[in-house]
Amino acid sequence: MQNRCPTCRSKLAFPDDALVVLCPNCEQKFNPADLPKRNYRGWLITLIGLILIFSFWLTVPLIKLVDDSTSVTLGVLFLHIILGTPVVIAGLLISISDKIRRGSKWIILELILGIYIISGFLSLTSMNGIV
């Protein structure tokens, strides 16, 4: 198993069944079972939000079979975007807070996806005269 020392953040390798680990750099003893575990709940919530946002690719063709008007299609598109965007942002914020709590500073993927989703939301909601 590999993990970082909770005190000096140096990378350590130790057996999976170790009860106590001694860091060679700072000589801090710690129990690996007490360290925070990776948690993917933020990414699961983000995935649900992304499915909500991009599921219009499935619902719009079904609606086109019933009603061929542009306003209904745009309404369905806006509904998907308005419902999915807050879910994605909430999931990304949970993922970032989990990573910071664990001591990881690698949040670049969450930031890039958040910027992409927010810019798409803002560009879609600020369009004028599309009908």
Buried (B, 14 or more C-beta within 10 A) or exposed (E): EEBBBBEEEEEBEEEEEEEEBEBEEEEBEBEBEEBEEEBEEBBEBBBBBBBBBEBBEEBBEEBEEEEEEEEBBBEBBEEBBBEBBEBBBBBBBBBBEBBEEBEBEEBEEBEEBBEEBBEEBEEBEEEEEEE
